[in-house]
């Protein structure tokens, strides 16, 4: 396949990207998400007690139907921030 052909395929696939996904706008927005992120402690000791839950979490705040721009946040970027035409 020629470099021009490869570039044309990338352009076609990028044209299929829905901008609502990049900006997390409705219907692709999300509510608050709480995601498990391992257990508290060190590499060799886990600190789980009845008073201390065994799962740490990460909180992803809700976006809302207006999307990331309404929260003055940038859109979702390309995977690994790679230039799609050079890889």
C-alpha positions in Angstrom: 0.0 0.0 0.0 1.3 3.4 -0.9 1.9 6.2 1.7 -0.9 8.2 0.0 -3.3 5.2 0.4 -2.4 4.8 4.1 -2.9 8.6 4.6 -6.3 8.4 2.9 -7.4 5.5 5.1 -6.4 7.4 8.2 -8.3 10.5 7.0 -11.4 8.4 6.4 -11.3 6.8 9.8 -10.8 10.2 11.5 -13.8 11.5 9.6 -15.9 8.8 11.3 -15.0 10.3 14.7 -18.0 11.8 16.4 -17.1 15.1 17.9 -19.6 14.5 20.7 -17.4 11.6 21.9 -14.2 13.8 21.9 -16.0 16.5 23.9 -18.0 14.0 26.1 -21.3 15.7 25.1 -24.7 14.1 25.4 -25.4 11.2 24.7 -21.7 10.4 25.4 -21.4 12.3 28.7 -21.1 10.3 31.9 -22.3 10.6 35.5 -19.9 10.6 38.4 -17.8 7.5 38.3 -16.0 5.9 41.2 -13.3 3.5 40.0 -11.4 1.0 42.2 -7.7 1.7 42.2 -6.0 -1.1 44.3 -5.5 -1.3 48.0 -3.8 1.2 50.4 -0.4 0.3 51.6 3.0 -0.4 50.2 4.4 -2.9 47.7 4.8 -5.5 50.5 2.1 -4.5 53.0 -1.6 -4.0 52.5 -3.3 -1.9 55.1 -6.8 -3.4 55.5 -8.6 -3.0 58.8 -12.3 -3.0 59.6 -12.1 0.8 60.0 -10.1 1.2 56.7 -11.6 -0.2 53.5 -9.4 -2.4 51.3 -10.1 -0.5 48.1 -8.8 2.9 47.2 -10.8 4.7 44.6 -10.5 7.4 41.9 -13.4 9.8 41.4 -14.1 10.9 37.9 -16.5 13.9 38.2 -19.6 14.1 36.1 -19.3 15.8 32.8 -22.9 16.8 32.0 -24.8 17.0 28.7 -22.9 20.2 27.6 -19.6 18.3 27.6 -16.1 19.1 28.5 -16.1 22.6 26.9 -18.8 23.7 29.4 -16.3 22.9 32.1 -13.5 24.7 30.2 -11.7 21.3 29.7 -9.9 20.3 26.5 -11.4 17.5 24.3 -10.1 13.9 24.5 -6.9 13.7 22.5 -5.6 11.0 20.2 -4.4 7.7 21.7 -1.0 8.3 23.4 -1.1 11.8 21.8 0.3 10.3 18.6 0.1 12.1 15.3 -2.2 9.8 13.3 -0.3 10.3 10.1 3.2 9.5 11.3 2.6 6.1 12.9 
